[in-house]
Amino acid sequence: MAETHLSWAAARAAASRAARPLEPTVRPLGDALGHLLAARLTALTDLPSFDTSAMDGWAVAGPGPWRLPKDGGGVLAGHGDAGPLADGEAVPIATGARVPPGATAVLRSEHGTVRMDEELYASRHLTQGQDIRPKGQECQAGDVLLPAGTLVTPAVVGLAAAAGYDQLRVVPRPRVEVLVLGDELLREGLPHDGLIRDALGPMLAPWLRALGAEVAQTRCLGDDETALRAALEASDADVVLTTGGTAAGPVDHVHPTLRRLGAELLVDGVAVRPGHPMLLARLASGRHLVGLPGNPLAAVAGLLTLAEPLLRALAGRPSARPVAARLTEPVAGHPTDTRLVPVVRRGDGTARPLSFHGPAMLRGLAAADALAVIPPGGTVRGGEALLLTFARHAEWYAERHDEWHEAAGGGAP
């Protein structure tokens, strides 16, 4: 039976322990991006696999001047072997081409002069092996290039391709299905007649992707217990994320549905504000459900408290390193619970608390780049607080100025 009203730290630890990494899978290079290597990456070939010219110019043998071929031929990249060079001979060569046997250096095109179409002279001294990339310079076949657990970035894909790979064995990204609950939610247009816009459906999918998940779909079910049960029974996602319905109101169907499905509650309520009715359960299928409160800031608090460490565990990623900052303003605390307050970090190691931090508010969250963890009783000005930083795609978010934050409602709570 789950403990109720767990401390914030204990809840995060429970979410981290709730799952093991997903079974590794083999994916083509282009589809492996964003996953973690399930095994170390070893070179399948020497890099480079043959002596290669690093520059356009001439492959030369011995000291100059050198004799050029009378037929004007040269060595191009990808065109097979060239004949050997004898001492005092040279041949034009392109960058990336195989260096002919017997060559002692490559003379760059800007450092050579051809006279009478047959004799090559250097304008500066050449050293042995200059501008030749020797076979195996970067690695030799069998060398360990990257350890297991490395995030597959575009550069890793390039390295794997150069080292001879067509596909990689990786830990897959967890698949998440989002179920938005609530009869009061509009999908478009302005609020009216007691109905409000759904902010969580559009927000959670990109946030989950930034956390490393694949979002299978986002579905809006309303307050329908039958539909919720059918959706949970039919889902094949690794994690089902619900919004709303986690409290004990007349249309809060998450708890009763989990009981009817025989799910195991791992975390049932967390001592955190906002977001205390969040929950984590293991379904009979072995998959997981994270129940988020329906208020936007409370839902994000649940996302970063329970979903983020669970997704890390499933993806085989280590726990996030703690980040701390000194707060520029005092922040009032709850008497017994942890508070999560939107802040914006500064380059001097401080973080400024933002206004508009109520459970249903998004204005402060939209201007923030982290949530500060405020212990019971609060924090004084200059006090240090742990930060839950937001995972973001660099191209989406540029460095922002204080004026922008002020316009967005920045300020002390």
Long-range contacts (C-beta under 8 A, 24 or more apart in sequence): 1-265, 2-264, 2-265, 2-266, 2-267, 2-268, 2-279, 2-281, 3-267, 3-268, 4-268, 4-269, 5-269, 5-270, 5-271, 5-276, 6-267, 6-269, 6-270, 6-271, 7-270, 7-271, 7-338, 8-270, 8-271, 8-272, 8-305, 8-337, 8-338, 8-373, 11-267, 11-270, 11-272, 11-278, 11-280, 11-305, 11-306, 12-305, 12-306, 12-309, 13-309, 14-266, 14-267, 14-280, 15-266, 15-267, 15-280, 15-305, 15-306, 15-307, 15-308, 15-309, 15-310, 15-313, 16-309, 16-310, 16-312, 16-313, 16-319, 17-313, 18-266, 18-280, 18-282, 18-288, 18-310, 18-313, 19-288, 19-310, 19-313, 19-314, 20-313, 20-314, 21-171, 21-313, 21-314, 21-315, 21-316, 22-171, 22-172, 22-174, 22-238, 22-314, 22-315, 22-316, 23-172, 24-169, 24-170, 24-171, 24-172, 25-169, 25-170, 25-171, 25-172, 26-167, 26-168, 26-169, 26-170, 27-167, 27-168, 27-170, 27-172, 28-166, 28-167, 29-157, 29-160, 29-161, 29-165, 29-166, 29-167, 29-168, 30-157, 32-152, 32-157, 32-160, 32-167, 32-168, 32-170, 33-152, 33-153, 33-154, 33-157, 34-151, 34-152, 34-173, 34-212, 35-151, 35-152, 35-168, 35-170, 35-171, 35-172, 35-173, 35-315, 36-148, 36-149, 36-150, 36-151, 36-152, 36-170, 36-171, 36-315, 36-316, 36-317, 37-146, 37-147, 37-148, 37-149, 37-150, 37-152, 37-156, 37-168, 37-169, 37-170, 37-171, 38-148, 38-169, 38-170, 38-171, 38-316, 39-148, 39-169, 40-144, 40-145, 40-146, 40-147, 40-148, 41-144, 41-145, 41-146, 41-150, 41-156, 41-159, 41-160, 41-163, 41-165, 41-168, 42-142, 42-143, 42-144, 42-145, 42-163, 43-139, 43-140, 43-141, 43-142, 43-143, 43-145, 43-163, 43-164, 44-141, 44-163, 44-164, 44-165, 45-141, 45-163, 45-164, 46-135, 46-136, 46-139, 46-140, 46-141, 47-136, 47-137, 47-138, 47-139, 47-162, 47-163, 48-133, 48-134, 48-135, 48-136, 48-137, 48-138, 49-135, 50-98, 50-99, 50-135, 51-98, 51-99, 51-103, 51-132, 51-133, 51-134, 51-135, 52-96, 52-97, 52-98, 52-99, 52-132, 52-133, 53-93, 53-94, 53-95, 53-96, 53-97, 53-98, 53-99, 53-106, 53-131, 53-132, 53-133, 54-95, 54-106, 54-131, 54-132, 54-133, 55-95, 55-106, 55-108, 55-109, 55-131, 56-93, 56-94, 56-95, 56-108, 56-109, 57-92, 57-93, 57-106, 57-107, 57-108, 57-109, 57-111, 57-112, 57-131, 58-90, 58-91, 58-92, 58-93, 58-106, 58-107, 58-109, 58-112, 58-120, 59-85, 59-90, 59-91, 59-93, 59-99, 59-100, 59-103, 59-105, 59-106, 60-85, 60-89, 60-90, 60-103, 60-104, 60-105, 60-106, 60-107, 60-120, 60-126, 61-85, 61-86, 61-87, 61-88, 61-89, 61-90, 61-102, 61-103, 61-104, 62-87, 62-88, 62-104, 63-88, 64-90, 64-107, 64-120, 64-121, 64-122, 64-126, 65-119, 65-120, 65-121, 65-122, 66-90, 66-119, 66-120, 67-118, 67-119, 67-120, 68-92, 68-114, 68-117, 68-118, 68-119, 68-120, 70-118, 72-117, 75-99, 75-100, 90-120, 99-132, 103-132, 104-128, 104-129, 105-129, 105-130, 105-131, 105-132, 106-130, 106-131, 106-132, 107-131, 139-163, 149-316, 149-317, 149-318, 171-315, 171-316, 172-214, 172-315, 173-212, 173-213, 173-214, 173-315, 174-212, 174-213, 174-214, 174-238, 174-239, 174-311, 174-314, 174-315, 175-213, 175-214, 175-215, 175-216, 175-236, 175-237, 175-238, 175-239, 176-208, 176-213, 176-214, 176-215, 176-216, 176-237, 176-238, 176-239, 176-240, 176-241, 176-311, 177-215, 177-216, 177-217, 177-218, 177-219, 177-231, 177-235, 177-237, 177-239, 177-240, 177-241, 178-204, 178-205, 178-208, 178-215, 178-217, 178-218, 178-219, 178-241, 178-242, 178-243, 179-219, 179-221, 179-228, 179-231, 179-240, 179-241, 179-242, 179-243, 180-218, 180-219, 180-220, 180-221, 180-242, 180-243, 180-244, 181-221, 181-222, 181-223, 181-228, 181-242, 181-243, 181-244, 181-245, 181-253, 181-254, 181-294, 182-222, 182-223, 182-243, 182-244, 182-245, 182-294, 183-222, 183-223, 183-251, 185-220, 185-222, 187-220, 199-296, 199-362, 200-243, 200-292, 200-294, 200-296, 200-299, 201-243, 203-296, 204-241, 204-243, 204-299, 204-303, 207-300, 207-303, 207-391, 208-241, 208-303, 208-307, 208-311, 210-390, 210-391, 210-392, 210-393, 211-307, 211-308, 211-311, 211-391, 212-311, 212-312, 212-315, 212-317, 212-391, 213-239, 213-311, 223-251, 223-253, 224-253, 225-253, 225-256, 225-257, 228-253, 228-254, 228-257, 229-257, 229-260, 229-261, 232-257, 232-261, 232-283, 232-289, 233-261, 235-287, 237-287, 238-287, 238-288, 238-314, 239-287, 239-288, 239-289, 239-290, 239-307, 239-310, 239-311, 239-314, 240-283, 240-287, 240-288, 240-289, 240-290, 241-289, 241-290, 241-292, 241-303, 241-307, 242-289, 242-290, 242-291, 242-292, 243-292, 243-293, 243-294, 243-299, 244-292, 244-293, 244-294, 245-291, 245-294, 246-277, 246-278, 246-279, 246-291, 246-292, 246-293, 246-294, 247-277, 247-293, 254-279, 254-291, 255-279, 258-289, 263-289, 267-306, 270-302, 270-305, 270-306, 271-336, 271-337, 271-338, 272-301, 272-305, 272-337, 272-338, 272-339, 272-340, 273-334, 273-337, 273-338, 273-339, 273-340, 273-359, 274-298, 274-301, 274-340, 274-358, 274-359, 275-299, 275-300, 275-301, 275-302, 275-305, 275-340, 275-359, 276-337, 278-302, 278-305, 278-306, 279-306, 280-306, 280-310, 293-359, 295-359, 295-360, 296-359, 296-360, 296-361, 296-362, 296-365, 297-340, 297-342, 297-357, 297-358, 297-359, 297-360, 297-361, 297-362, 297-364, 297-365, 298-359, 298-360, 300-365, 300-371, 301-340, 301-371, 304-340, 304-371, 304-388, 305-340, 308-388, 320-389, 322-386, 323-370, 323-386, 323-387, 323-389, 324-384, 324-385, 324-386, 324-387, 325-349, 325-350, 325-351, 325-370, 325-372, 325-384, 325-385, 325-387, 326-350, 326-351, 326-382, 326-383, 326-384, 326-385, 327-351, 327-352, 327-353, 327-372, 327-379, 327-381, 327-382, 327-383, 327-384, 327-385, 328-352, 328-353, 328-381, 328-382, 328-412, 329-353, 329-381, 329-412, 329-413, 330-378, 330-379, 330-380, 330-381, 330-383, 330-412, 331-372, 331-374, 331-378, 331-379, 331-385, 331-412, 331-413, 332-378, 332-413, 333-374, 333-375, 333-376, 333-377, 333-378, 333-379, 334-376, 335-376, 335-377, 336-376, 337-376, 338-373, 338-374, 338-375, 338-376, 339-373, 339-374, 339-378, 340-371, 340-372, 340-373, 340-374, 340-388, 341-371, 341-372, 341-374, 341-413, 342-367, 342-368, 342-370, 342-371, 342-372, 343-368, 343-369, 343-370, 343-371, 343-372, 343-385, 343-387, 344-368, 344-369, 344-370, 344-400, 344-405, 344-410, 345-369, 345-370, 345-387, 345-389, 351-385, 351-387, 352-405, 352-410, 352-412, 353-411, 353-412, 353-413, 354-405, 354-408, 354-409, 354-410, 354-411, 354-413, 355-409, 355-410, 355-411, 355-412, 355-413, 356-409, 357-413, 363-408, 363-409, 364-409, 366-408, 367-400, 367-404, 367-405, 367-408, 367-409, 367-410, 369-397
